[in-house]
Amino acid sequence: MKRLENIKNSVSQASRIAKLTNKDFIFNFTSATTGVSRGTGGRLVSASASNFPGAIGNGVAMTIGYLGPCAMNLPHTHPRATEINFSVKGTFQVGFKQENAADFIMNTVGPGVAAIFPQGAVHFEQNLDCTPAIFVAAFNSEDPGVLTVADAFFGALPATIVGASLGGLNIATVNDIRKSIPANPSIGIQECKKRCGLA
């Protein structure tokens, strides 16, 4: 981490590049050991300023999602970036909500089709197929950040606040819900699981 911070604090582009090796400008998504999120639905591999030195100072990051049958990249947001998400393999249901007053936007995208998720919008990608699917997500920030909604709401906020926000649920109920939140990505909607024989 210290090396990455040193690169980020360079006084010029030339100074920054001088601190990098040729290999710092490539990222292998298939063998990455950092920036990897695993769940029952597959894995997400992210290349950003925190694990890809070549991204520092260039304002871009990327995530590749390898989702199993019916798997979902759970609802989340990127507080510092807009995302363009490209379906490489598979059919995805995608949707986002930008703010309280805005409409919910949902589409189905197949191979060769991209979707936009505005900065800060809560969004998701659901593999609708009974076979594995792959998407590529590009960001206009080297540090897009990610906040998974269920983890943030149920896992980070005080149980008293969560309970009150949901109409007065007691702390025991909130804690029970916390225990059932899956790791991301997870298996998604019931209809898909039933259709694909996963239910």
N, C-alpha and C positions, 0 to 999 in steps of 0.2 A: 504494500500500500504506500509506503514511503516513496518508492521509486515513481509510482504513478502521480503522487502529489508533486514531486520534483519536476516531472514532465509538464504537468498542468501549470506550474508556476513559472514557466519559461517566459522571458521578456520579449521574444520574437519567434516567428515561425521557424526561421533558420536555426535559432537556438534550440527550439523544441525538437526539430528533426535531427539535430546533432546528438541528442540524447537517446535516439531510437536506433534499433538495429533493423536490418531488412526484414527479419521475421516478425518484428513488432507490427508490421503493416498487413499481416494476414491473420485470419482467425479460422480455425478448423471446428466447425459446428458438430462434426461427427465424433470427435474425440475430446471435446471440451470437458474439463473437470470443475470449472468455476462458472457461475452464471446459469447453473442447471437447476430446474425445479422439476421434481418427480411426484406423480400421484398415481392413483389407480387407473387414470385415463390416459397416461402417456408421460411425455416430458416436454418441457420448454427449455430452449437453449438460447441465452441472451449474450450478445456482444455489445458492450458499452464501455464508457470511460473507466468503469471500476474493474474491468478484467481484460480490456483490449487497448493496449497503449496507443496503437495507431488511430483510434477513434478520438483521442484527446485533442481538442482544438479544432475538430472538423465538423462538429455539430450534427453528427449522425450516429445512430445505433440500430441494431437489428435483433429480432428474435425469430427463431424458427420453432414452430409448434409441430410436434409429432404426436398426433392424437389417435388413440385406438378407436375401434368401433363405438359409436354413440358417445364418445368422450367430449367433454366441454372444457374450454378455458374459462373458468368461472368468472362471473361479473367482477370487473376491476376497472381501475382508472390509471391513467398516466398523467400525473400532475404537471409535468413540464414538457409534454410533447403531443403533437398530433401524430396519429398512426395511419399509414396506408397498409392494408392487409391484403395479400395476394394469395389466392388459392392455387397451390401447385398440384395437389392431388386430393380429390374428394369434393363432396358437396357440403357446404357449411350454411347453417342459419346464423346470421350475424345481426346484432342490434345494438343501439346505443340510446342513451338519454343524456342530453347535454345539461339541462337545468330544469328546475321545477316547472317553469312556464312553457317549456318547449315540448313539442310532440315527441313520442317515442318512435324511433326509426328502426324498421326491421326489414331485412332482405335475405334472399337465398342466393349464394354465389357458388359457382362451380369452377373447375379448372380454367385458368386463364383470365379470371375475373377478380377485380380488386374492390375493396370497400374502404371508405374513409371513416375514421373515428376522431372527432375533434378533440383537441387538448382538454383534458379534465373530464371528458364524457365517461360515464359508466357504460361499459360495453362488454360483449362476450362473443365467443365463437363456439358453435356447437356442431360437431361432426354428425351429419344426418345419415351417413352410410354405415353399412355393416362390415366395412373393411377399413383399414387404417387410412388416415388422411394427413396431409402436410400443408401448412401455410407458412408464408414468410411475411413478417411484419417489419416495416421500416419506420424509423422515427426521425423527426427533425430536431433532435437534441441528442447529444452524446450521453446525457444523463436523464432519460425520460422518467425514471422512477416508476414504481408500480404499487398500487394499493388495492388488495383484494377486498371487496366490499364486506363479505361475511366475516372474514378475519378481523377487519378493522372495527366493524360495528359490534360484533359479539365478543371478539377476543381481546380488544384493546380498551374499549370503554368500560367504565365501572358498571357492574351488574345492576345497580340501582338506577342508573341513567338509562340503560338499555331497557329494563323492565318498565320504567315510566314512559319511555318513548313508544312502547308497544301496548299501551293501554293499561298498565298496571300489573304486568307479569311479575310473579315473585322471583326472588333471587335463585331459588332452587331450580325453577323452570328455565331461567336464563342459563344457569350453569349446565343443565342437561343439554340445552341447544348447543352450547359451546363445545361439548364433548362430541357432537355429531357432525361438526363442520369438517368436510373432507380436505385432504391435501390437494393442491392444484397441480395439474389438471385432474379432473374427476370424471367418472361416468355420469352422463347427463340425463336427459329427459326420459320419463317412463315409456312414452310411446315408442321411441327408438329402441329402447332396451327390449320391449316386448316384440317388436317387429323383427329384431335381429336375434331373438332367442337368448337374450342376456338377462331377462327378468327372472 
